[in-house]
């Protein structure tokens, strides 16, 4: 569904270099996981891929299109979830999903929205304000938006944070189903154990450098 090609990508905050020449190619149906300590550049790279930051140098192509020339086209093909879930806590899960759908110019029925909430394991709370939710419940609701959009490219910054083991199992099932439909995933994680169920290729990021790809079963913990 989505082909990502990044070459010699560089980015700096002021005089501090954060990305030092990133090369990355990800094909349809692939899952890439970025590992590394805080400050290694994982979040910055994902922000650039999501068009939230503009690189200082290098190229970024999505499905052959130069993203810097048409960021709106890229945004229409991807879904990004960072550390902020961007939920409106005074709204219910159904209302949050409806608002998100309106922004994306989607027209799901009430039954379809309720089905998404049910798949997220939140049916009992469908009509409660999100402010009463735990961090894990909010993360599930935010991730469930993938079921509405079915983006070509899914960018996730530590999506397993705040999730218990049941939530992690749910997330991995969600991502495996998405990958089986041809979707492309690039995500950051601190823990190989939490993504062990996924058919991923992993990269270590250290000081803005992307290490050689390592298959999931060979990646050291």
Beta strands, then each sheet from edge to edge (+ up, - down):
strand 1: 4-13
strand 2: 16-26
strand 3: 31-35
strand 4: 57-62
strand 5: 65-66
strand 6: 78-81
strand 7: 153-157
strand 8: 184-188
strand 9: 201-206
strand 10: 209-210
strand 11: 214-215
sheet 1: 2+ 1- 4+ 5-
sheet 2: 6+ 7+ 8+ 3+ 9+ 10-
sheet 3: 6+ 7+ 8+ 3+ 9+ 11-
end
